[in-house]
Amino acid sequence: MAETADDAPSTLMETAPLDGMAETDADVLPDTFIAVPQSALIDRLVIHGSGGPDGSSRTAVMRDIFRMLGLLFRIDGSETLVGLRDDYHPINPDLPTLAGSAGADSHAATHAALAARLRRVLIQANFTVVTDDRLRQADEESAEVQARIRVPRRYYADVAFFARGRRRCQATRRYLFGLITRQRPMIRLRHVVVMIRFHERLPLPDWPLPRRVLRAWGPGPVVRPFAGKTVIKLFTDVAEADLNMLYPGARAVMRTRDKLMLGVPAVAGGVPIMLNILPALSVLAVVLATWMGFAAAGSVDKAALTKALAAMSALAGLGGFLMRQIIKVERQVLKYQMALTETLYVRNVCNNAAVFDYLIGTAEDQEFKEAALAYVLLDRAARPLDAAGLKVAVEDWVRRTFAMAVDFDITDALDKLARLDLVTRHADNTLTVPAPDEALDRLRARWHAEARDSAHAMAALGPSGAGETAGMDAANGR
């Protein structure tokens, strides 16, 4: 079980999740994720690919090419979505576990098949794997939730994090009840996907000894809904230092500093009360013995009875003092847990099977953008380009056009063009693409092959328009 603690020498720090953070284009770190809205990218590529403003002779052909690219990627996406749903059905925690369902071995095999398929989709959507070293580093850091995060890792059989869209930003932290503010740099992630498989038999919570003893006398183990299941979550705008709060079951607990702030006053106030009570405890014991008939009635004089009453008053005061300290501890823990819950609430996009629809949409979006950029930049290149030259040309064009730094995935883009028969690699490693008219004919032929119909079926698609350009995008540009 991992716990994190904030080591900053300050009192409670308050950071609003969305306040005090400024972002500019220069703050976006190079990433394979292309965060340009699809419609804006198409408009600029049409102008660039047509060699002039909208209305030139090649404009209609270029828009038809983009429309066909979107439709073809939609076919691949719909088939992948069906496969993801089928793989996830036996291990979906949102569905009831049926009697006689598959055992642990079958769940592990199903999870492995789902993980392999989902990884391919995440790569297409330009997600990258968050390494174990980075996750361990998050255990030692904190950004927005200034509390120790306790992660019940003993529940997890397999853990995988994926992220995209890294950018720098500044967070405003408040100290001493807001009297002092400081700016702290941090890295934020645009999207994070968490996939965790739970053990078939989950251990009991790590309760204190009294609760464990009482639990042993109670009924049998509680049936937990996540046992043997796989939980998938999608978050947005998460600080890289707060990845550990995304684990299912993560809890905010007291920091060492908070324990000292509450414990030292408790000891300082409790010791004098105990010193006053101890001398009267013997007298109180005699009074109780007399009242219960274990001692003679005349053995307690009036002075001893007065001391006994004073001792009882002191004990009541001590009980009230202890109760007040317990309430303070519970209030502090509740405050941290509320901060954690509120942060997760505004960051959570969707869960479990609903994640697939979002990921398929954004994967189609990224596939389309990569293929469109590679084709247009090769078609309009002033000289033959190899893969490295095309990568530089695309990144430079995106930076000049949208003031955005991207790490263009040239290998994936060329693989897509090759699969669609839109690129030729020559002996000297230079690349060429067919002219727009020929490229459109090849894409139409591919569409007919996928749809197993005749050329007349294209009329059923209706006129092309901005809404049909790629037709796919539930996650367009987000």
ChimeraX attribute file (.defattr): number of C-alpha atoms within 10 A of each C-alpha:
attribute: neighborCount
match mode: 1-to-1
recipient: residues
	/A:1	9
	/A:2	15
	/A:3	18
	/A:4	22
	/A:5	19
	/A:6	19
	/A:7	13
	/A:8	11
	/A:9	7
	/A:10	11
	/A:11	14
	/A:12	17
	/A:13	20
	/A:14	18
	/A:15	18
	/A:16	15
	/A:17	21
	/A:18	12
	/A:19	11
	/A:20	13
	/A:21	16
	/A:22	12
	/A:23	11
	/A:24	11
	/A:25	13
	/A:26	12
	/A:27	16
	/A:28	19
	/A:29	16
	/A:30	17
	/A:31	20
	/A:32	22
	/A:33	25
	/A:34	26
	/A:35	20
	/A:36	17
	/A:37	15
	/A:38	20
	/A:39	15
	/A:40	11
	/A:41	19
	/A:42	23
	/A:43	16
	/A:44	15
	/A:45	22
	/A:46	23
	/A:47	17
	/A:48	16
	/A:49	24
	/A:50	21
	/A:51	14
	/A:52	13
	/A:53	13
	/A:54	15
	/A:55	11
	/A:56	13
	/A:57	11
	/A:58	17
	/A:59	22
	/A:60	14
	/A:61	18
	/A:62	23
	/A:63	21
	/A:64	20
	/A:65	21
	/A:66	22
	/A:67	23
	/A:68	23
	/A:69	25
	/A:70	23
	/A:71	20
	/A:72	20
	/A:73	20
	/A:74	22
	/A:75	15
	/A:76	13
	/A:77	21
	/A:78	16
	/A:79	11
	/A:80	18
	/A:81	20
	/A:82	11
	/A:83	15
	/A:84	21
	/A:85	16
	/A:86	12
	/A:87	20
	/A:88	22
	/A:89	14
	/A:90	21
	/A:91	26
	/A:92	19
	/A:93	19
	/A:94	14
	/A:95	11
	/A:96	10
	/A:97	14
	/A:98	8
	/A:99	6
	/A:100	6
	/A:101	10
	/A:102	13
	/A:103	10
	/A:104	15
	/A:105	11
	/A:106	14
	/A:107	21
	/A:108	21
	/A:109	12
	/A:110	19
	/A:111	23
	/A:112	15
	/A:113	15
	/A:114	20
	/A:115	19
	/A:116	10
	/A:117	16
	/A:118	21
	/A:119	16
	/A:120	14
	/A:121	22
	/A:122	20
	/A:123	17
	/A:124	23
	/A:125	22
	/A:126	23
	/A:127	23
	/A:128	20
	/A:129	15
	/A:130	18
	/A:131	12
	/A:132	12
	/A:133	8
	/A:134	12
	/A:135	17
	/A:136	15
	/A:137	17
	/A:138	19
	/A:139	22
	/A:140	18
	/A:141	18
	/A:142	25
	/A:143	24
	/A:144	21
	/A:145	25
	/A:146	25
	/A:147	27
	/A:148	23
	/A:149	29
	/A:150	21
	/A:151	21
	/A:152	17
	/A:153	16
	/A:154	14
	/A:155	23
	/A:156	18
	/A:157	15
	/A:158	15
	/A:159	15
	/A:160	17
	/A:161	21
	/A:162	19
	/A:163	23
	/A:164	23
	/A:165	25
	/A:166	22
	/A:167	22
	/A:168	19
	/A:169	19
	/A:170	18
	/A:171	22
	/A:172	19
	/A:173	20
	/A:174	19
	/A:175	15
	/A:176	12
	/A:177	11
	/A:178	11
	/A:179	7
	/A:180	10
	/A:181	14
	/A:182	10
	/A:183	13
	/A:184	12
	/A:185	12
	/A:186	16
	/A:187	21
	/A:188	22
	/A:189	19
	/A:190	19
	/A:191	20
	/A:192	27
	/A:193	25
	/A:194	21
	/A:195	20
	/A:196	21
	/A:197	23
	/A:198	23
	/A:199	20
	/A:200	19
	/A:201	13
	/A:202	17
	/A:203	13
	/A:204	12
	/A:205	10
	/A:206	10
	/A:207	10
	/A:208	8
	/A:209	9
	/A:210	8
	/A:211	10
	/A:212	14
	/A:213	11
	/A:214	9
	/A:215	14
	/A:216	10
	/A:217	8
	/A:218	9
	/A:219	7
	/A:220	8
	/A:221	11
	/A:222	9
	/A:223	9
	/A:224	11
	/A:225	13
	/A:226	20
	/A:227	19
	/A:228	27
	/A:229	25
	/A:230	27
	/A:231	22
	/A:232	22
	/A:233	21
	/A:234	23
	/A:235	22
	/A:236	21
	/A:237	19
	/A:238	25
	/A:239	23
	/A:240	24
	/A:241	23
	/A:242	21
	/A:243	23
	/A:244	24
	/A:245	24
	/A:246	23
	/A:247	21
	/A:248	20
	/A:249	11
	/A:250	19
	/A:251	20
	/A:252	25
	/A:253	20
	/A:254	20
	/A:255	21
	/A:256	13
	/A:257	17
	/A:258	16
	/A:259	12
	/A:260	11
	/A:261	12
	/A:262	15
	/A:263	14
	/A:264	11
	/A:265	11
	/A:266	16
	/A:267	10
	/A:268	10
	/A:269	14
	/A:270	15
	/A:271	12
	/A:272	10
	/A:273	16
	/A:274	14
	/A:275	10
	/A:276	14
	/A:277	21
	/A:278	12
	/A:279	12
	/A:280	19
	/A:281	16
	/A:282	15
	/A:283	20
	/A:284	22
	/A:285	12
	/A:286	19
	/A:287	23
	/A:288	14
	/A:289	14
	/A:290	16
	/A:291	12
	/A:292	9
	/A:293	10
	/A:294	11
	/A:295	14
	/A:296	11
	/A:297	12
	/A:298	7
	/A:299	10
	/A:300	14
	/A:301	10
	/A:302	8
	/A:303	10
	/A:304	17
	/A:305	15
	/A:306	14
	/A:307	19
	/A:308	22
	/A:309	16
	/A:310	16
	/A:311	23
	/A:312	16
	/A:313	13
	/A:314	17
	/A:315	17
	/A:316	12
	/A:317	14
	/A:318	18
	/A:319	12
	/A:320	12
	/A:321	16
	/A:322	15
	/A:323	12
	/A:324	13
	/A:325	16
	/A:326	14
	/A:327	12
	/A:328	13
	/A:329	17
	/A:330	12
	/A:331	12
	/A:332	19
	/A:333	19
	/A:334	15
	/A:335	15
	/A:336	21
	/A:337	20
	/A:338	14
	/A:339	21
	/A:340	21
	/A:341	17
	/A:342	13
	/A:343	19
	/A:344	17
	/A:345	11
	/A:346	13
	/A:347	18
	/A:348	17
	/A:349	17
	/A:350	17
	/A:351	16
	/A:352	18
	/A:353	19
	/A:354	14
	/A:355	16
	/A:356	22
	/A:357	18
	/A:358	17
	/A:359	22
	/A:360	28
	/A:361	22
	/A:362	25
	/A:363	27
	/A:364	30
	/A:365	28
	/A:366	27
	/A:367	21
	/A:368	24
	/A:369	25
	/A:370	23
	/A:371	22
	/A:372	22
	/A:373	24
	/A:374	24
	/A:375	26
	/A:376	19
	/A:377	20
	/A:378	24
	/A:379	19
	/A:380	14
	/A:381	13
	/A:382	8
	/A:383	10
	/A:384	14
	/A:385	18
	/A:386	16
	/A:387	17
	/A:388	12
	/A:389	14
	/A:390	23
	/A:391	21
	/A:392	14
	/A:393	19
	/A:394	21
	/A:395	19
	/A:396	16
	/A:397	16
	/A:398	18
	/A:399	14
	/A:400	11
	/A:401	12
	/A:402	15
	/A:403	14
	/A:404	22
	/A:405	23
	/A:406	20
	/A:407	15
	/A:408	24
	/A:409	17
	/A:410	20
	/A:411	11
	/A:412	16
	/A:413	24
	/A:414	22
	/A:415	14
	/A:416	19
	/A:417	18
	/A:418	15
	/A:419	10
	/A:420	17
	/A:421	15
	/A:422	22
	/A:423	21
	/A:424	15
	/A:425	14
	/A:426	10
	/A:427	7
	/A:428	7
	/A:429	13
	/A:430	16
	/A:431	19
	/A:432	19
	/A:433	21
	/A:434	16
	/A:435	11
	/A:436	21
	/A:437	13
	/A:438	12
	/A:439	20
	/A:440	22
	/A:441	12
	/A:442	18
	/A:443	22
	/A:444	19
	/A:445	15
	/A:446	16
	/A:447	20
	/A:448	16
	/A:449	11
	/A:450	12
	/A:451	12
	/A:452	10
	/A:453	11
	/A:454	11
	/A:455	11
	/A:456	8
	/A:457	12
	/A:458	13
	/A:459	8
	/A:460	7
	/A:461	8
	/A:462	9
	/A:463	9
	/A:464	14
	/A:465	12
	/A:466	12
	/A:467	11
	/A:468	17
	/A:469	21
	/A:470	26
	/A:471	19
	/A:472	23
	/A:473	23
	/A:474	15
	/A:475	18
	/A:476	19
	/A:477	17
	/A:478	15
